Amino acid sequence: MAETEDYPVTLEEIDALALRADTVIKRLRERVFSPGSQKSLGLRFNVRTASEMVGRTEKAIRDAEGDGRLPEPDKDPETGRRTGYSLEDVNRMREVFGTLPRRGPDDPATVLAVQNFKGGVGKSTVLIHLAQYLALQGYRVCVIDCDSQGSTTSIFGLNPDVDVDEEEDTLYPFFRHGGPATLHYALRATYWPGIALIPANLGLYDAEYEFAARMLREQSFVLDRLRQGIETISDQFDVILLDPPPALGMISLSVLRAANALLIPAPPNNIDFGSTAHFLKMMGATLNELAEHGGARGYHFVKILATKMNDQKSAHQAIKRVMEAVFPQDILQSVLKDSAEIDNATANLMSVYEITGPATRTDTHKRCRVYLDAIGREVETLIRKTWPSHHAALRKEGIL
């Protein structure tokens, strides 16, 4: 009997199915990335909000504008009223008043991987909002998309299929034999002041095959290449965020070796948390094995973050209580709750922090911002604890 009779779905039909799925993705991206469009940040802050962000009074800001230390604010030509301050304006104020929250010159740059070997746990969602939260505070952030799916790249306004060339724009050239000496070639400014991006697309997946082939003869090169690359750009940033693939592969191992801090998103349900427990076991075994070959690696902190929490589900509450009991020192106090606001923003390749206008006044948006800000503040504190230059301020705040 012919093979196609035993298996009625042929390879040609699978290829056709993949092509139709690709068509859906392209149409979705075309809707967001319309021809000639470029993503921009529409956030504007009134003087009260700006003063809170800068840490100075409204009068201090107006005085600085009056004496020329700060430029006059933009005004609506018809009404003459102030149009508000952009994030760039706020950062200029912070610079004038000396309130930029940068790390000291001797403090280590935080290289934080948001990592779990299971997909669908909120990894990219957490990373994107954390990056933008830190940028809103005035930190210099670099986001390195290590996932060939390019979800993070898309949220930051680039179409991975059109705007990103794997031979020039991604980590792929750096991972190849005889590649660039630094990662500067791949750094891109984004529409978010304070955030730079190294993008990804499907071509990055080829690095997995090349790394696997070279592993036996060049183990240290394969595992340490990303870490060495990050060291070439780390002087430009306070925080470097890594978004690895949701699987245990060579790039994921490289991320584990490059990071000096880990944040592990874990939804409170049996299947997802079971996968997280498996991830922790695999990570421990892998790092121990690498340590035996001279590759010992430690972290400033490793924290679990409960994601996609639904308070209406008793099972979620029960598992969350177990997580808190088993990991009392290792789980963040803040929780990323399941929110339609995140789903709606993601559907339009946006973050919650980018939403402007009347939509920001809804209860759903306000609640979601509370969750996201709480996560950001908690991670920010963990990061600052690793910077000796911040210890005096943390003690004054009663944190240390």
Disulfide bonds with the S-S distance in Angstrom:
none
